[in-house]
Structures are given as structure tokens and as C-alpha cells.
Amino acid sequence: MKFSELKLNDRVLEALDAMRFDECTPIQEQAIPVILEGRDLIAVAQTGTGKTAAFLLPVLNKLSEGEHPEDAINCVVMSPTRELAQQIDQQMEGFSYFMPVSSVAVYGGNDGVLFEQQKKGLTLGADVVIATPGRLIAHLSLGYVDLSKVSYFILDEADRMLDMGFSDAIDEVIRFAPADRQTLLFSATWPAAIAAISGRVQRNPQTIEIDTVDALPAIEQQFFEVSRHGKIALLQRLLSQHQPASCVVFCNTKRDCQAVCDALNAAGQSALSLHGDLEQRDRDQTLVRFANGSVRVLVATDVAARGLDIKSLALVVNFELAWDPEVHVHRIGRTARAGEQGLAISFCAPEEAQRATILADMLQLSLNWLPAPTGNTIAPLTAEMATLCIDGGKKAKMRPGDVLGALTGDMGFDGADIGKITVHPAHVYVAIRQNMAQKAYKQLQNGKIKGKSCRVRLLK
């Protein structure tokens, strides 16, 4: 079904057309009409099936019609992680481009300036608040956040929130919202706890469950038996063999995560790590650089297993098998999104054999064990793009078009050399081809954007 066949207004359809969104995914086709009708909803579908658009589009449709109070918070979207909150906010920015609808992302970190920016958005009454539970409660406890006008309350990745122990926090936030709100609950799985929380916060919800087998293409899974000490060498050989445009390697510990990343970079294979010890700024920059093609391999702990918005991920590697089979399924699901074929490779040391047996029983399949590739040649894996970080961002009212215009106009760069431009609260990140990066860096240092000089760094 096409979006134009749904009862969405012209402003929403114009935004979808600008973003080249044409066909609905199954969850969007089924969920959007229910939300437009004003009903509570439980929607269960695998990560990567378009759940974010399934709730943002109908809510934006209603908010853009001007029947909600101005200078008030009208919608709250709860997210389990900072990364997912940021990604929802970025999608919100794209979908609402042609609408007078404002949003603020509220998530944790040690940045006092960020906290004040969030406070300003909350007190001025951003239409949509996208928040992690802990940080929103911190703002609520200070007494300046008014949720009494909220019409839409959305729990995204609800199963993940419950896994992370946020059940009480959800109850704490929702008590500030009016009882006659519309409550939407989106989840990748349906454990018993989902039904329990639905019973507390929803009224006669309609349930939509998308068959994950039909909704996503089959993922080719390959398993390799290898000693713990032989895993890094095997990973380097497999990356040399497959030469993936993008790859996520999942580790179970922060220590392994950093060790694997360091070993890959030492071998000339472009990698960054993502784990809980990173500062918020470093996490943001890591995700931006991986998403825009400035690095080929992201080595991550399971903090990244859910919520990463990476399209066309070529390969997922389980450096160590997950203890929980459901975590394994969520990990490998990153490589089969938006109709793409996926490849998932898993390493299994002898001491992990029991986990492999449990996994085979859960998936009801015979695991595809392959011999390790022969040879010791390690081929480099270099990134096509580099990333420039420009000070400014949303607080300076900078838009992607401003940066693109400066580079392709005054500075004479070809638009084909410029990749994804991502606007964050205090910075703009620009992907540019490696062979043009130094030239662009020097010209931006000496040039202007929107008539103003700018500070710029080339991220390495």
C-alpha cells in the first residue's frame, strides 16, 4: 500500500515525498489507520520494520491540523536508550519539515549545557518530547514540566524498556499525564510483562502483530568453531574475504569490544568501538561516523543491539555468542532491514557450545557450521568517507541545506563528493569523500556558513 492511500494530510504526504517514502511497510499499513482513529494500540513487529514512522506520521498528522493547545507538550515518546531517542528525534525533524510542530529530545549525559537546552524545550512547551525515562523523571522532579495537556503517550521498544528495569519509571512518568490520552505501545517481542503494563496504562487497545518471518527476508547464518584466542585473526580474515561496506561486530564485554577494535585498526581495517564507557559526545560521533560511511566496522556491546538506525547493513558478526537466544535474534536482525538480504556470522569457542545448542533449539534449525578460511593475508578495509564536525547545530539554527549550499556554492565542491549531513543540538556532522576531506576542512576554516565564520574539526 502507498502512503497516499492512507488518510494522511497534504503536509505529511509532502514530507514523505521529499524523503522519497512511497510504500508502507506492513506495520505502517496496519498501525497508522488505528492511530488516526484515536484508539490505543499494541504493535508487535521486529526491529527495522518501520515502527518509528508508524507512530510518528499519524501523530504529526493530528498535531499539524492545529487542534491541540499551543506552547504545551502534546505528545511524549518514551525510549529505552539515548541512541534511539536521538534517532527518533532525527526522523521527527525530517517528517515535520513542512509542519509547525516542534520537538525536543531528552536523554542523559554529563553535559550541563545539554540539560539546560532540554529544560528550555520542556518549559516552552515543545509539541513532542522524545525521552529516556531517567532523564525525563529528573526534569519532572524539578517541577517545571507540565504533562497535563498530553494527548499521545508512546512507549517505543517497550520490551527493551522492561528488560532494562524501567517499569516503575514508566508508571512514574505516566501519572503526570491525563487519563484520557491515547496510549501506543510498540515492541519487537511480546513477553508477559508487555500485557501487564498494557493493562495498567491502556484502554481496550487494538493489537497488531506482524509475522516476523513474513515481514523480513531470511538471514544467512554461518557458524565457525574457533578458540577464544583465535577469534581476532579469524575476524580479520573474514572481513578481508567479504569486504563489507558496513559491519557490526558484537562483543559481550567492554574489554573485548575495545581490544577487537584496536586489533582491526592495527591491521588497517577501519573500526570504531561503541560501549558504555564512552562519553556522550564520543558515542554520538561514533554513531554518526558509522552511519555516514566514515568507518566500515562498528565493534559494539549489546547497548547497540537495539535502536541503531543503520540501513543496508552488509554483515553482522557475533564475536561471542550471546547468553540469551533472543539477544542473538535482535543482533542479527540488524543485517536484514528494508527488504535487504542479510549475512550473520557467529564465532563459537568450545566453552560456548552449550549456548549454540540452546540457540539451535530455539531457532529450530540445524546450525550451518563452516570451516575457517585458509591463508593469512589480511586485506585493508578503508572507509570511503571522512567526517567534518562543525560547531553550531540546531542551537545556531543551522540546517543541512546551509552547509551543502556553502560547500557546493561558495567553495565549489561537487555535490557527489558530499554525503550525509547530520544536525545535532550543538554540532553539524558532514560526510565528505576521503580525498576531498582535507581541502574541505581548510576551506571551511577560512569560509563562512550563513554569513558567519565557523569552527570545524576533521574527526579521526
Secondary structure, DSSP 8 states (H G I E B T S, - for coil): -BGGGSS--HHHHHHHHHTT--B--HHHHHHHHHHHTT--EEEE--TTSSHHHHHHHHHHHHHTTT-S-TTS--EEEE-SSHHHHHHHHHHHHHHTTTSS--EEEE---S-HHHHHHHHHHHHHT-SEEEE-HHHHHHHHHTT----TT--EEEESSHHHHHHTT-HHHHHHHHTTS-TT-EEEEEESS--HHHHHHHHHH-SS-EEEE--HHHHS--EEEEEEE--GGGHHHHHHHHHHHH--SSEEEE-SSHHHHHHHHHHHHHTTB-EEEE-TTS-HHHHHHHHHHHHTTS-SEEEE-GGGSSS---TT--EEEESS--SSHHHHHHHHGGGS-TT--EEEEEEE-GGGHHHHHHHHHHHTS---B-----------B--SEEEEEEE-GGGGT--HHHHHHIIIIIT---GGGEEEEEE-SSEEEEEEEHHHHHHHHHHHHHSEETTEE--EEEE-
